[in-house]
Amino acid sequence: MAANAFPGARGAVPVDHVIFHAGQALGELASFFERIGFTLTPLGRHSSGSVNRLAILEQQYLELIGFEPGTPATVRPEVQSLPLGLSGIAAADRAEHVRRAPPEAFLPSRRLERPVEMPGVHGVAAFTNTEVRAPAPDVRVFLCRHHTPELVWQPAWQRHANTATSVSEVRFATRDPRRLGAVLRTVFDVDAAGDDGGFDAAGTRIAIAAPGQRAALTLRTRSLQALQEVLVAAGVACAAEEGRVSVPLPEAYGAEIVFVAA
């Protein structure tokens, strides 16, 4: 889809990854994602104390992040304080992008690592996160710079039975739309949002849910038929209409994943 396919403000900073917070039930959420056709990376353990599994797309990825049972609340409070479900997004932090926001709008950057072990690939994935100084209360928005992208975008992890390829839209539910909008504009370096509060981040639309509307992640997929075959085989409920299939996440996560034809 062309970068100008969305109305509203446009930004040149792309989405790096989208985050689902699983709390201390990462295994359950990961199992659901596998049932709806995602290939997930093995359990990763961050040097900061969190754990994750990833669904690697063509140029982006989905991160299911959580904590092992018994993890103290003092470990990564910027994540543990978030509601369960679709509650975070990272912008790709690239050296060539000179940001217009003043440096004091951000906290000092933090380097994280996690071991990567798979047949033929062994190493330590390293990346740097930069958080905003005044975040939104219920959606984490930050910059992510990868130092070892070759340990993330592995072809074996990019093949999904549901044929998902890329993120088309992310819609966040929040109790403070004004603050979230300001944070999104700062991190993605856009001057202003469109009339509906949404904007185009280099081909991915980012929006804020209207009152009563739930959070949703929309993914492009090569074959809706292949997706539906996966869902039928797994016994997963969905709502299908021309050109799109909606899959609600388990109730505790308050969100849905929508697949649209690429």
C-alpha positions in Angstrom: 0.0 0.0 0.0 1.4 3.4 -0.9 2.5 5.7 1.9 -0.1 8.3 0.9 -3.0 5.9 1.0 -4.3 7.4 4.3 -5.9 10.8 4.9 -4.4 13.0 7.6 -0.9 13.9 8.6 2.0 11.9 7.2 5.3 10.9 8.8 8.5 9.4 7.5 9.2 7.4 10.6 8.1 3.8 10.2 6.6 1.4 12.8 9.2 -1.0 14.1 7.0 -3.2 16.2 3.6 -3.4 17.9 3.3 -4.7 21.5 0.7 -6.9 23.3 1.2 -7.0 27.0 0.4 -10.4 28.5 1.3 -9.8 32.2 2.3 -13.1 33.8 0.3 -15.2 31.3 2.6 -15.0 28.2 2.2 -18.7 27.5 -1.6 -18.4 27.2 -1.5 -15.4 24.8 1.3 -17.0 22.7 -0.7 -20.2 22.4 -3.7 -18.1 21.0 -1.4 -16.4 18.5 -0.1 -19.7 17.3 -3.7 -21.0 17.0 -4.5 -18.2 14.6 -1.6 -19.0 12.4 1.5 -17.1 13.6 4.9 -18.6 13.8 6.4 -17.3 17.0 10.1 -17.1 18.0 11.2 -19.2 21.0 10.9 -17.6 24.5 13.3 -14.7 24.8 14.6 -13.4 28.1 15.6 -9.7 28.2 18.5 -8.6 30.3 16.0 -6.3 32.0 13.8 -9.1 33.4 10.9 -9.4 30.9 10.2 -12.3 28.6 8.8 -12.2 25.1 7.9 -14.1 21.9 7.8 -12.4 18.5 5.8 -12.8 15.3 8.2 -11.5 12.6 6.6 -9.9 9.6 8.3 -8.6 6.4 9.7 -5.4 7.9 8.0 -5.1 11.3 7.1 -7.5 14.0 4.6 -8.1 16.8 5.9 -8.5 20.3 4.1 -10.5 23.0 5.7 -9.3 26.2 5.2 -10.6 29.7 6.8 -11.6 33.0 7.4 -14.9 34.6 5.1 -15.7 37.6 6.4 -14.1 40.8 8.3 -11.2 39.0 8.3 -8.2 41.4 6.4 -5.1 40.2 9.6 -3.1 40.4 10.9 -5.0 37.3 10.3 -2.9 34.1 7.5 -0.8 35.6 7.0 1.0 32.3 5.7 -2.3 30.9 4.1 -3.9 34.0 2.0 -0.8 34.6 0.3 -1.1 31.2 -3.1 -2.8 30.8 -3.2 -6.2 29.2 -3.6 -6.4 25.4 -2.6 -4.0 22.6 -0.7 -1.4 24.6 2.5 -0.3 22.9 4.2 0.7 19.7 7.8 1.3 18.8 9.0 3.7 16.1 12.1 2.7 14.1 15.0 4.7 15.4 17.4 5.3 12.5 20.6 7.3 12.5 19.6 9.2 9.3 16.4 10.6 10.9 17.1 13.9 12.6 14.2 14.4 15.0 12.5 17.8 15.5 11.5 17.2 19.1 14.0 18.7 21.6 16.3 16.1 23.2 14.8 16.9 26.7 11.5 15.4 25.5 13.2 11.9 25.9 14.8 10.0 28.7 18.3 8.6 28.3 18.4 5.7 26.0 18.6 2.1 27.4 20.3 -0.8 25.9 18.7 -4.3 26.2 19.8 -7.7 25.1 18.4 -11.2 24.7 20.0 -14.5 23.6 18.9 -16.0 20.3 19.2 -19.7 19.8 17.8 -21.5 16.7 19.3 -24.0 14.2 22.2 -22.3 12.5 21.7 -19.0 14.4 23.3 -18.3 17.7 23.9 -14.8 19.2 22.7 -12.0 21.3 20.1 -9.7 19.9 20.9 -6.1 21.0 18.7 -3.0 20.8 18.4 0.4 22.3 15.1 1.8 23.6 14.4 5.5 24.1 11.3 6.5 26.1 9.5 9.8 26.2 9.9 11.8 29.4 6.1 12.4 29.8 4.4 9.2 28.6 0.8 8.4 28.1 -0.8 6.6 31.0 -1.8 3.4 29.3 0.0 3.0 25.9 3.8 2.8 25.7 5.2 4.7 22.7 9.0 4.7 22.3 11.9 4.6 19.9 13.7 1.3 19.1 17.1 1.0 17.4 18.3 -2.5 16.4 22.0 -3.3 16.5 21.6 -6.9 15.3 18.6 -6.9 12.9 19.9 -10.1 11.3 19.0 -11.9 14.6 15.4 -10.7 14.4 14.3 -10.9 10.7 15.1 -14.5 10.1 13.3 -16.1 7.1 12.2 -19.2 9.2 10.3 -16.9 11.5 8.7 -14.8 8.7 6.5 -17.6 7.4 3.0 -17.7 8.9 0.2 -20.0 8.1 -2.2 -17.0 8.2 0.0 -15.4 5.5 0.3 -12.1 7.4 2.9 -9.7 5.9 2.7 -6.2 7.4 0.9 -3.8 9.8 -1.7 -1.8 8.1 -3.3 0.1 11.1 -2.9 0.2 14.9 -5.8 1.7 16.9 -5.2 2.3 20.6 -7.8 2.6 23.3 -6.8 5.1 26.0 -8.2 7.1 28.8 -6.2 10.2 27.8 -6.5 10.7 24.1 -4.9 14.1 24.2 -1.7 12.9 25.9 -1.4 9.8 23.8 -1.8 11.9 20.6 1.0 14.3 21.8 3.3 11.4 22.5 2.6 9.7 19.2 3.3 12.9 17.3 6.6 13.4 19.2 7.9 9.9 18.7 6.8 9.5 15.1 7.8 13.1 14.3 4.6 14.4 12.7 3.4 18.0 13.0 -0.2 17.1 13.7 -2.8 14.4 13.4 -5.7 14.4 10.9 -9.2 15.4 11.8 -9.9 12.0 13.3 -6.7 12.0 15.4 -4.9 9.5 13.1 -1.8 9.8 11.0 0.2 7.8 8.5 3.6 6.5 9.8 5.3 5.7 6.6 2.5 3.4 5.4 1.0 2.3 8.7 -2.0 4.2 10.0 -1.9 4.9 13.8 -5.2 6.0 15.3 -6.9 6.5 18.7 -10.1 4.7 19.4 -13.3 6.7 19.8 -15.3 6.2 23.0 -16.8 2.7 23.1 -14.4 1.5 20.4 -11.9 -1.2 21.3 -8.3 -1.4 20.4 -7.5 -3.2 17.1 -4.5 -4.2 15.1 -5.0 -4.5 11.3 -2.6 -6.7 9.3 -2.2 -7.2 5.6 -2.3 -10.9 4.5 -1.6 -12.6 1.2 -4.5 -15.0 1.4 -7.7 -14.5 3.5 -8.7 -18.0 2.4 -5.6 -19.5 3.9 -6.2 -17.5 7.1 -9.8 -18.7 7.3 -8.7 -22.3 6.9 -6.4 -21.9 9.8 -9.1 -20.4 12.0 -11.6 -23.1 11.1 -9.1 -25.9 11.9 -8.3 -24.3 15.2 -11.9 -23.6 16.1 -11.3 -19.9 16.5 -14.3 -17.6 16.2 -14.1 -14.8 13.6 -16.3 -12.3 11.7 -15.7 -12.4 7.9 -16.9 -9.9 5.3 -15.6 -9.0 1.9 -11.9 -8.3 2.1 -11.5 -8.6 5.8 -11.6 -11.1 8.7 -11.8 -10.0 12.4 -10.6 -12.2 15.2 -11.3 -11.1 18.8 -8.5 -11.8 21.3 -9.5 -13.5 24.5 -11.7 -11.3 26.6 -9.0 -10.2 29.1 -7.1 -8.5 26.4 -9.9 -6.2 25.1 -8.8 -6.0 21.5 -9.1 -7.6 18.1 -6.9 -8.5 15.2 -8.3 -7.6 11.7 -6.8 -9.2 8.6 -7.2 -7.5 5.3 -6.2 -8.5 1.8 -2.8 -7.2 0.9 
